[in-house]
Amino acid sequence: CDVMPSRLILARYFAREILQTTLAVTLILLLIFLSGRFARYLADAATGKISADIILTLLLYRTPNILERILPLGLFLGILLVFGRMYVENEITALQAAGISAPQLLRASCLAIVPVAIVTGLLTLYVSPAGFQHVERMLNHEKQRSELELVEAGKFLQLRARRGIIYTGEIGNERQTMSDVFIVQQHIDGEWTILRAASGSQNYDGELDARFMTLQNGSRFIVRPGQAVGERLHFANLQQRMLQPEEFDPRKLKEDTLSTSLLLDELAKPGYMATLQWRLSLIILVPLVAMLAVAMSRTTPRQGRYIKLLPAMLMYFAYMTALDVLRHKITENDWPAMPGLLVAHVLFLIIALLFLYSEQLNSWRRSL
């Protein structure tokens, strides 16, 4: 994108206005998405799936992945808002009277578009995969933790390895011992086991490579739905093996966590090819949505600066949906890897060009 020296001041003005608005919109969108992710992590922490201590770290590592998606949207909305204001205040009308057309407005905006494309490229190709991999490793580690490491005194915890809950009144000795223990478990055949003990502890058997939970001075009740009788057992010590970490279903590393260099080495795999094309698509997305935004920002003082926001947003989400659908189809071998996601880019490039050169096309059609 070449900016003529005589129009450098205009390009700087556009860059300052667009980047400021883009930054403001991106921060607002980032807070919204992080709030939603924070609520999900809080819910997982409340049910004992993860520890509350790692929530902020998880959010930090997920931020690049969220940014790579909302930064093009922030630029799109930034251009719409800035140019919409300039149309309403007749600034664009004055520029058009000076001979500046819509394509020239796009070229003058390159000082804002190029930095956003570079930042998006760095995020999607390098930063985001590394952050995503840290998130997956942390979540895998959380799934491998013992149930007793997640128990909080005075709170019910949903058991991950078995269907049931556990409650303890107090925790001591570096989270290895409990007092006033209450456990309820439901088995596959519908049978319920209820355990109540004065105290409990966990220990690790190196020879068996297994963790055991030992309950002292309590009772075990076994009841079956539809039966009026059950079993009752008093015990001084009751030892129960806890599920090994490998008996859990580990979170598999997704393609999004893999480095770009690894994806390039494994292009024969459809999922890897789809992921690589997706990352490159986020970079291509930036100039294309900028073109769409410049073309769709045309308005009049009577219409107002926000009149085009809704149709423009629908166009943007249609673009993103097309990319998502094609990515999943490539992964499932329902769509060829080539042309792959290029189909969506070409389609919306044609739409953007038609919008951008609509005045020239109308003049040409009237001259026929």
C-alpha positions in Angstrom: 0.0 0.0 0.0 1.8 3.1 -1.2 0.9 6.5 0.3 1.8 9.5 -1.8 3.9 12.1 0.0 1.3 14.8 -0.6 -1.2 12.6 1.3 1.0 11.5 4.1 -0.7 13.9 6.6 -4.1 12.4 5.6 -2.7 8.9 6.1 -1.3 9.7 9.5 -4.6 11.3 10.5 -6.5 8.2 9.4 -4.0 5.9 11.2 -4.3 7.8 14.5 -8.1 7.9 14.5 -8.5 4.3 13.3 -5.9 2.8 15.7 -7.3 4.7 18.7 -10.8 3.5 18.0 -9.6 0.0 17.2 -7.7 -0.2 20.5 -10.8 1.0 22.5 -13.1 -1.4 20.7 -10.6 -4.3 21.1 -10.2 -3.7 24.8 -14.0 -3.7 25.4 -14.4 -6.9 23.4 -11.4 -8.5 25.2 -13.0 -7.7 28.6 -16.3 -9.2 27.4 -14.7 -12.4 26.2 -12.4 -12.7 29.2 -15.4 -12.2 31.5 -17.2 -15.1 29.9 -14.1 -17.3 30.1 -13.6 -16.3 33.7 -17.2 -17.3 34.6 -16.6 -20.7 33.0 -13.4 -21.3 34.9 -15.1 -20.2 38.1 -17.8 -22.8 37.5 -15.2 -25.4 36.9 -13.4 -24.4 40.2 -16.7 -24.6 42.1 -17.3 -28.2 40.9 -13.7 -29.2 41.6 -12.6 -29.7 38.1 -9.8 -27.2 38.5 -8.1 -25.3 41.3 -9.1 -21.7 41.9 -5.4 -20.8 42.2 -4.8 -21.2 38.4 -7.7 -19.2 37.1 -5.8 -16.0 36.5 -2.9 -17.9 34.9 -5.3 -19.7 32.6 -6.9 -16.3 31.5 -3.4 -14.9 30.9 -2.5 -17.8 28.5 -5.9 -17.7 26.8 -5.6 -13.9 26.1 -3.6 -14.3 22.8 -6.0 -16.8 21.4 -8.9 -14.4 22.1 -7.0 -11.4 20.8 -6.2 -13.1 17.4 -9.9 -13.4 16.8 -11.2 -10.0 18.1 -8.4 -7.8 16.7 -9.7 -8.0 13.1 -13.1 -7.4 14.4 -11.8 -4.4 16.4 -10.2 -3.0 13.2 -13.4 -3.6 11.3 -15.6 -1.7 13.8 -12.9 1.0 14.2 -12.9 1.8 10.5 -16.7 1.8 10.4 -17.0 4.2 13.3 -14.3 6.5 12.2 -15.4 6.8 8.6 -19.0 6.9 9.6 -18.3 9.9 11.7 -16.3 11.5 8.9 -19.2 10.9 6.5 -21.7 12.5 8.9 -19.5 15.5 9.5 -18.9 15.9 5.7 -15.2 15.3 6.0 -15.3 12.5 3.4 -17.5 14.7 1.2 -14.7 17.4 1.2 -12.1 14.7 0.4 -14.2 13.4 -2.4 -14.5 16.9 -3.8 -10.7 17.0 -3.8 -10.6 13.9 -6.0 -10.1 11.2 -3.3 -12.2 8.1 -4.1 -13.1 5.2 -1.8 -10.2 3.0 -3.1 -7.9 5.9 -2.3 -9.4 6.1 1.2 -8.5 2.5 1.6 -4.9 3.1 0.5 -4.6 6.0 2.9 -5.7 3.7 5.8 -2.8 1.3 5.2 -0.8 2.9 8.0 -3.4 1.5 10.4 -4.2 -1.8 8.6 -0.6 -3.0 8.2 0.3 -2.9 11.9 -2.9 -4.7 12.9 -2.1 -7.4 10.3 1.4 -7.8 11.6 0.3 -8.1 15.3 -2.4 -10.6 14.2 0.1 -12.6 12.4 2.5 -12.8 15.4 -0.4 -13.8 17.6 -1.9 -16.5 15.4 1.4 -18.0 14.2 3.5 -18.0 17.4 2.1 -16.5 20.6 -1.4 -18.1 20.6 -0.3 -21.7 20.0 2.3 -21.5 22.8 -0.3 -20.0 25.2 -2.9 -22.6 24.2 -0.4 -25.4 24.9 0.3 -24.0 28.4 -3.5 -24.0 29.0 -4.0 -27.6 27.9 -1.0 -28.8 30.0 -2.3 -27.0 33.1 -5.8 -28.5 32.6 -4.3 -31.9 32.0 -2.4 -31.5 35.2 -5.5 -30.6 37.1 -7.3 -33.7 35.9 -4.4 -35.8 37.2 -4.6 -34.3 40.7 -6.0 -36.3 43.6 -9.5 -35.6 44.6 -8.3 -34.7 48.1 -6.1 -31.9 46.7 -9.2 -30.1 45.6 -11.3 -30.6 48.7 -12.1 -27.4 50.7 -13.2 -27.6 54.3 -16.9 -27.0 54.8 -17.7 -27.4 51.0 -19.2 -30.1 48.9 -17.0 -31.3 46.0 -18.2 -33.2 43.0 -16.1 -36.3 42.5 -14.5 -36.4 39.0 -13.5 -40.0 38.9 -16.8 -41.4 40.3 -20.4 -40.1 40.3 -20.8 -38.6 43.7 -19.7 -35.9 46.2 -17.4 -35.6 49.1 -17.5 -33.3 52.2 -15.1 -32.7 55.0 -15.4 -30.5 58.0 -11.6 -29.8 58.5 -8.4 -30.3 56.5 -5.0 -30.6 58.0 -1.4 -31.9 57.6 -0.8 -30.3 54.2 -4.1 -31.5 52.8 -3.3 -35.1 53.6 -5.8 -35.6 56.4 -9.5 -34.8 56.9 -12.0 -34.9 59.7 -15.8 -35.3 59.7 -15.8 -37.0 56.3 -19.0 -37.6 54.3 -19.0 -39.3 50.9 -21.9 -40.3 48.5 -21.2 -42.3 45.4 -23.6 -43.7 42.7 -22.5 -46.8 40.9 -23.3 -47.8 37.3 -25.9 -50.3 38.3 -27.8 -47.6 40.2 -26.5 -48.7 43.7 -25.7 -45.9 46.1 -22.8 -46.0 48.7 -22.8 -43.6 51.6 -19.7 -43.3 53.8 -19.4 -41.4 57.0 -16.2 -41.3 59.0 -14.6 -39.4 61.9 -11.4 -38.9 60.0 -9.6 -39.8 56.8 -6.2 -39.6 55.0 -4.6 -40.4 51.8 -1.3 -42.3 51.2 0.7 -43.4 48.2 1.9 -47.0 47.7 5.1 -46.9 45.7 5.0 -50.7 44.9 1.5 -50.6 43.5 1.9 -47.0 42.1 -1.5 -46.1 43.5 -3.1 -43.7 45.9 -5.4 -44.9 48.7 -7.9 -43.1 50.9 -8.2 -44.5 54.4 -11.2 -43.7 56.5 -11.3 -44.3 60.3 -14.1 -44.9 62.7 -17.1 -44.7 60.5 -20.0 -46.5 58.8 -20.8 -47.5 55.2 -24.3 -47.8 53.9 -25.3 -49.5 50.6 -28.8 -48.8 49.3 -30.5 -49.9 46.1 -33.3 -48.0 44.5 -36.7 -49.8 44.8 -35.6 -51.9 47.8 -36.6 -51.3 51.3 -33.4 -52.9 52.8 -29.8 -52.1 52.5 -26.4 -52.9 53.9 -24.7 -51.3 56.9 -21.1 -51.7 57.9 -19.2 -50.2 60.9 -15.5 -50.0 60.4 -12.4 -48.9 62.3 -10.4 -48.6 59.1 -11.6 -48.7 55.5 -9.1 -48.3 52.7 -10.3 -47.5 49.2 -8.1 -47.2 46.1 -8.3 -43.9 44.2 -8.3 -43.9 40.4 -4.9 -43.4 38.8 -4.4 -40.3 36.7 -4.2 -42.4 33.5 -7.6 -43.8 34.2 -9.0 -40.3 33.6 -9.7 -39.2 30.0 -6.8 -36.8 29.5 -7.5 -33.6 27.5 -5.9 -34.3 24.1 -3.7 -31.7 22.7 -5.7 -29.9 20.0 -4.2 -28.8 16.6 -4.5 -25.2 17.9 -1.8 -25.9 20.4 0.7 -27.2 17.8 3.5 -24.9 16.6 3.3 -23.5 13.1 6.6 -25.3 12.1 5.1 -28.7 13.2 2.0 -28.0 11.1 4.2 -27.3 8.1 5.9 -30.6 8.6 2.6 -32.6 8.8 0.6 -31.0 6.0 -0.6 -34.5 4.8 -2.9 -34.6 7.8 -6.2 -32.8 7.1 -6.6 -31.4 10.6 -3.1 -29.9 10.5 -3.7 -28.4 7.0 -7.0 -26.9 8.1 -5.4 -25.4 11.2 -2.5 -23.9 9.2 -5.0 -22.4 6.7 -7.0 -21.0 9.6 -4.0 -19.2 11.0 -3.1 -17.7 7.6 -6.7 -16.8 7.1 -6.7 -14.6 10.2 -3.9 -12.6 8.6 -5.7 -12.4 5.3 -8.8 -11.4 7.1 -7.4 -8.1 8.3 -7.0 -6.3 4.9 -10.2 -7.9 3.5 -12.4 -6.8 6.4 -10.7 -3.3 6.2 -11.8 -3.2 2.6 -15.3 -4.2 3.5 -15.4 -1.6 6.3 -14.3 1.2 4.1 -16.8 0.2 1.4 -19.7 -0.2 3.9 -19.1 2.9 5.9 -20.7 5.2 3.3 -23.6 7.1 5.0 -25.2 10.6 5.0 -25.7 13.0 7.9 -29.4 12.1 7.8 -28.8 8.4 8.1 -26.3 8.8 11.0 -23.0 7.1 11.6 -24.4 3.9 13.0 -26.8 3.0 10.2 -24.4 0.6 8.6 -23.2 -1.2 11.7 -25.8 -4.0 11.7 -25.5 -5.0 8.1 -21.7 -4.7 8.3 -21.6 -6.9 11.4 -23.8 -9.5 9.7 -21.4 -9.5 6.8 -18.4 -10.0 9.1 -20.0 -12.9 11.0 -21.0 -14.5 7.7 -17.3 -14.3 6.7 -16.1 -15.9 9.9 -18.8 -18.5 9.8 -17.8 -19.5 6.3 -14.2 -19.9 7.4 -15.2 -22.0 10.5 -17.4 -24.3 8.4 -14.8 -24.8 5.7 -12.2 -25.5 8.4 -14.3 -28.2 10.0 -15.1 -29.7 6.6 -11.4 -29.9 5.7 -10.7 -31.6 9.1 -13.4 -34.2 8.4 -12.3 -34.7 4.8 -15.6 -33.3 3.5 -13.9 -30.5 1.6 -10.6 -30.6 -0.4 -7.6 -29.0 1.3 -7.1 -27.0 -1.9 -8.6 -24.6 -2.5 -9.7 -25.0 1.2 -10.4 -21.7 2.9 -9.4 -19.8 -0.1 -12.9 -20.1 -1.4 -14.3 -17.9 1.4 -11.6 -15.3 0.9 -12.2 -15.1 -2.9 -15.9 -14.8 -2.4 -15.7 -12.0 0.1 -12.9 -10.3 -1.8 -15.3 -10.1 -4.8 -18.1 -8.7 -2.5 -15.7 -6.1 -1.1 -14.5 -5.0 -4.5 -18.1 -4.7 -5.7 -18.9 -2.5 -2.7 -15.7 -0.5 -3.0 -16.0 0.3 -6.7 -19.8 0.6 -6.7 -19.7 4.2 -7.7 -17.4 3.5 -10.7 -19.6 0.5 -11.7 -22.7 2.6 -11.5 -21.1 5.3 -13.7 -19.9 2.7 -16.2 -23.4 1.1 -16.3 -25.1 4.5 -16.9 -22.7 5.3 -19.7 -23.7 2.2 -21.6 
